[in-house]
Amino acid sequence: MQSNTEWNQKFLGIRLFDTPADIGLLPPFFYEYVNTPSENKVIDIPNKVIDIPNKVIDIPNKVIDIPIVSTPPTTIVKDKWFEPRQRDTLFWCVFTAVFGISEYLLIGTKYANREWEEKQSAILSFQKSSGPLRTTNYKITLGKVQEIISEYMTNQSSITLLGLVGLSVHYRIQIYLIDSVKKTHLVYTPENYVQTCYIYRHDVLKSKYRLALDPVVLDDSFCLESFTRPLRAVSTYKMGELVDLAKRFSIEYEAKPKKEDIYRKISEYVVWL
């Protein structure tokens, strides 16, 4: 009677690994499968082609199913915009605006590592000198500087609007954050910047963003004062200005509204939540 080993060699075409050279073929296979199960990897071993994403191992005359391996969402690139596949789309939109789509794709599966490296670089920079953070169009106190550093040191699901100030300074990039539904936008402007990017908020999923690949005209968009206080102080507006703003945003108000009441309604509508 033939042994299982002989039967496997004869009918399944499975070879033995008798020599160090044969055994040397195994590490690349295990490394790719264990460490990067979600990537589309094709590992070529002599006379064997193993296609992980299609869940099929092709051995002569045999097809063996393997468990489904979950894959990350697909990165979306269209003619006018780019949408990262990571949960923190805001961070990766800024990263891609700075380094380009090619650099983003070259990271492979090491996105978490690269994000950590970028944030650590920003932390070191801010610890040496926080001056650039306090010379943006936002009033960043020393307390806020510490908040930004603390945010970068923790594993948050998405960068905050305060943390975005740090990215704009670290990368020396002016950032326009646009809400196309409300027709409003925020702008982050460091003292010295070398480029500008335009990032759109998702129409429905407010925590997701996408990067515009071309400059954007914002003639019909209202620029908010800041992410903490969207309008200037009420005393700086004339009643007619507030009425015009209310009409612009289709905000209903009483026939003879008080200035403070109409100001409050506008502020509640345009605030970035």
TADAQUI-V638436 format. One record per pair of residues at least 6 apart in sequence whose ideal C-beta (glycine too) atoms are under 7 Angstrom apart, sorted by sequence separation. I is the first residue (numbers start at 0). J is the second residue. If there is no record, write none. Layout:
BEGIN
i->(I	I)
j->(J	J)
END
This chain:
BEGIN
i->(7	8	16	82	85	133	167	178	201	223	224	8	41	42	49	55	56	75	106	125	132	167	177	201	224	245	83	95	176	200	201	31	41	48	56	74	83	94	150	175	176	199	252	54	74	198	199	31	40	47	54	73	151	163	175	72	83	91	129	132	150	198	199	252	39	54	71	173	174	28	81	147	151	173	196	197	250	27	36	129	146	147	173	250	28	173	245	51	147	197	241	248	52	143	147	171	197	250	32	81	125	173	242	245	24	167	171	172	175	177	179	238	241	245	248	168	171	177	241	244	248	125	167	171	172	173	174	175	176	177	178	180	94	125	164	172	175	177	179	76	90	163	172	174	176	241	85	139	233	122	233	236	137	122	135	233	121	122	37	36	37	132	135	230	37	118	132	135	184	12	37	230	132	184	186	230	131	182	183	229	177	182	183	184	185	182	184	125	175	183	229	185	229	175	229	177	121	124	226	12	223	11	12	11	121	221	223	157	11	135	136	135	135	135	134	131	131	160	89	90	87	89	38	86	87	86	87	35	93	97	89	97	96	93	93	93	183	185	137	181	96	93	92	160	96	95	92	92	92	80	88	89	88	82	81	80	81	80	80	81	79	80	79	79)
j->(13	14	22	88	91	139	173	184	207	229	230	15	48	49	56	62	63	82	113	132	139	174	184	208	231	252	91	103	184	208	209	40	50	57	65	83	92	103	159	184	185	208	261	64	84	208	209	42	51	58	65	84	162	174	186	84	95	103	141	144	162	210	211	264	52	67	84	186	187	42	95	161	165	187	210	211	264	42	51	144	161	162	188	265	44	189	261	68	164	214	258	265	70	161	165	189	215	268	51	100	144	192	261	264	44	187	191	192	195	197	199	258	261	265	268	189	192	198	262	265	269	147	189	193	194	195	196	197	198	199	200	202	117	148	187	195	198	200	202	100	114	187	196	198	200	265	110	164	258	148	259	262	164	151	164	262	151	152	68	68	69	164	167	262	70	151	165	168	217	46	71	265	168	220	222	266	168	219	220	266	215	220	221	222	223	221	223	165	215	223	269	226	270	217	271	220	165	169	271	58	269	58	59	59	169	269	271	206	61	187	188	188	189	190	190	189	190	226	157	158	156	158	108	156	157	157	158	108	166	170	163	172	172	170	172	174	269	271	225	269	196	196	198	271	210	210	208	209	210	199	207	208	208	209	209	209	210	210	211	212	211	212	212	213)
END
